[in-house]
Amino acid sequence: MDPAPPEGAYWVHNLDAFLVRFPESWPVAGIRWYGVAYLAGFAVAAWLLWLYHKKGRSPFNPDQQTTLLTAIIVGTLVGGRLGYLLLYDTGAFLSNPLIFFQVWKGGMASHGGMIGIVLALIWFARKMRTPFWRVADIVVTLGPAGVFFGRIANFINAELWGKPAEVSWAVIFPIRDGSGQLLGYTPPSHPSQLYEAALEGLLILLYLQWRFWKTDVAEKNPGRISAEFLILYGIVRVIGELFREPDAGLIIGLSRGTFYSLWMVLIGGFLWARTVNCSDKP
């Protein structure tokens, strides 16, 4: 028998991780909100690429946009999955590398996805004989939309919840095992997924769109928008980690999200400093 949800003043999370559930006889359980979030992020990226080209802000025609978007998708999915296993579940991955393909169990890391995208952009820039930083400054303006939808999906999935809190908007999340069996409930906790959606997703998206459309920094200082993204993402991720329960062991007393994000700030600061004399090579 499943544990009874606690009674009290706080909302008990009861959202379904599936948008649509298929019959039990089908090989696939259904359509998850997490998958919808990825599709929404890629759809926004495709629309922005089209808009940039139409308004003369991007040199990439529709065929090149398709190639670029395909590279971004592959880099995001492979990098995000591999990054999660290497950064957050190293032991299990080394003991059984085939769990890489067990995507239905979840497990994606934003930091790993970013590394995968960088490698994809290096390949694309060389293929198109386009300056790397020109490509990078365009692509970083696309990503925060996907982060926004992904964090909303984390909330719907009742995963990556926050630390215990007494604020009026705290949420009680169900705790489930790998098979989906309900084990119990968290104490009232910060809905840190929504904080991160607002900070890592919406805030950065609005800032980068302003920088891209309203300034000439992309033309005058190639690489600076990319550097600003790294710095800003690292800072707001560290802020978000203050409210989020660590989902893996600590590193020198810091959550892994904080530790990796501090490196992003350092790398972004280095790139920002060199944009005065930035070369067009990765």
Secondary structure, DSSP 8 states (H G I E B T S, - for coil): -------SSSEE----SEEEE--TTSSS-EEEHHHHHHHHHHHHHHHHHHHHHHTTS----HHHHHHHHHHHHHHHHHHHHHHHHHHT-HHHHHH-GGGGG-GGG----HHHHHHHHHHHHHHHHHHHT--HHHHHHHHTTTHHHHHHHHHHHHHHTT-S-B-B--STT-EE-EEE-TT--EEEE--SB--HHHHHIIIIIIIHHHHHHHHHHH--HHHHSTTHHHHHHHHHHHHHHHHHHTTB--SS--BTTB-HHHHHHHHHHHHHHHHHHHGGG--S--
